[in-house]
Amino acid sequence: MFLCPVCRHPCQQRHFRSNAQLGRMIDVTKLLHITRSKKKRQEERRLCEKHNQLLTLFCEEDLEVLCALCTQPPDHQGHQVRPLEEAASHHRQRLSSYIEPLKKQVADVQKLISIQSKKPLELREKVQNQRRKLASEFEHLNRSIAREQEAVLARLAEEERDIHRKLSANVTACSDHISTLRGLLKEVAERCAMSEVRLLTDIRSILHRCERLDPPAPYSIQLRKEGCSLPPQYSALRKIIQKFKEEVTLDPETAHPNLLVSEDKKAVTFVRKKQRVPRNPKRFTVDPVVLGSEGFDCGRHYWEVQVDDKPAWAVGVCTDSLSRKGKRPPSGHSRCWTIQLQNGDYVAQGAVPVPLVLKEKPSGVGIYLDCELGNISFYSLNDRSHIHSFTDTFSEVLKPYFCIGRDSKPLMVCAVRDYEG
């Protein structure tokens, strides 16, 4: 009894004919199977394209698969050549060592993306804090500063948009890097599973990519310090004096040898005879200058200097790195910001000298320094009127600056007096 090979139903027919078409398909299938097996064996035992010899060696210097004839001089003379199996084992282990670092890099960049994705919120908070601070500053200025406020806030908003764009670009770069890492990780894993010849073929490229990965750096939010470029007005001076007054003292170690600093370090006088003072790199040696002991690199500070009827003087601030051996800072210099009286003329001396026209000769000068806003303002102690302001960017410690001229009248750092009305 013959059963149908498909449904297993007994077939009553006793006479069968052969299916020639099916038979030929079976023969073709058998032939394909034999051809595939033969091709696979040939791949496993590839021959040298140059010498048609079996590839059995590997050059470690050139990272190339070789046959025995390839090692003959001069091509690989003096190179380290090892058997294919030994080289494949070594490089398979070497490639495997990249798997965990690559996985770690993927995890690190994913963590970086998570951190960077939170930066817009941090940016928003910083912008809001700075906006509140700016608004507080603008409360003490008159109507003319409204236009300045609008301009500052516009720059801040543009900076916020710019940082948003940079953060987005950074996250995109991190995502692209993860894609690169994953592709390389997949390629390394596949290469490790290959036969010796295929693993070592063109291995230089994959080793180069594994060893020279350059992940994108995180983008750090840095907001520029924005503020009103106009000077604090008269109405705000009470707050300045009450909140930011400083007890400034003179630093004898910086005083020119012809200067005599009082015991309380509040007054300095020019004397004709040079003092016997120790050599000190901080000491001024050309102009009759002395600095304050206090250094300022943040916050707001106010102090007052009594000049009375001295014929020549200069007061203000300078960087702590100001040269002690040169003449008074020339025009274009940006390490010293002063108000000075010289040859009967008042000048605001900064990067560019500005002649000043004063209604009356000041008996003293109040100096207000705002490190955050980059502002230095000067006031006359006669009536607390504003004289001049500088706006700059400060990157160093600033110190009170006093140049007293070569007359015998003293210059004094006076106690800050509260004023009424």
Secondary structure, DSSP 8 states (H G I E B T S, - for coil): -EE-TTT--EE--------HHHHHHHHHHHHHHHHHHHHHHHHHT-B-TTT--B--EEETTTTEEE-TGGGSTTTTTT--EEEHHHHHHHHHHHHHHHHHHHHHHHHHHHHHHHHHHTHHHHHHHHHHHHHHHHHHHHTTS-GGGHHHHHHHHHHHHHHHHHHHHHHHHHHHHHHHHHHHHHHHHHHHHHHHTS-HHHHHTTHHHHHHHHHT-----------------S---GGGHHHHHHHHB----B-GGGS-TTEEE-TTSSEEEE-SS-------TTS--SS-EEEBS--BSSSEEEEEEE-TT-SSEEEEEEETT--SSS-S--TT--SEEEEEEETTEEEEESSS-EEE--SS--SEEEEEEETTTTEEEEEETTT--EEEEEE----S-EEEEEE--SSSS-EEEE-------
